[in-house]
Amino acid sequence: METKQVDLSTPAKVRKALENLHPASIRRPLLKTDPNLYEVRWSFFYRMGRSAEKYAEGVKKLLGDSVSDVDGSESWQAWPRTSYFVVRFNVRKEEAK
């Protein structure tokens, strides 16, 4: 099976690579000690069949072997606050020049 490599050398390239998933926000770096860690969020009021795991799979599919440690979680808040599906991942060091 062929491995997929995506150029993720800048935050703008990460944003461009994920634009088909329509994220609400992309944050980087989360940790000053690890500038390759990203957090991507999608807001929701109703889940409508969506889940953090499905978004994590979408990120893996789009970015391929250029990322590692892809993890999906949910940040649920009672109305009127906004709830989010959250996916965190590391850009592999050879991709984040």
C-alpha angles and dihedrals in degrees: 000000000000117000119228119229122189126187104246098160094130135032089245090058091050090051091048092049091053099042093104089063091056098222120196091221143355116205128194141206102018094174123034088214091056112038091175095068115104133186120203122191136196118189122221141177096181120023095219093189094315124122140174089250092056091050090048089053089049091052091049091049094049098042099033118180092352090086137048138188094036109184130176126202140159128240104199120189129180115251130301089036119080122255121210142200104222128201121184124190143161122237107225111252094241088058095047099062 
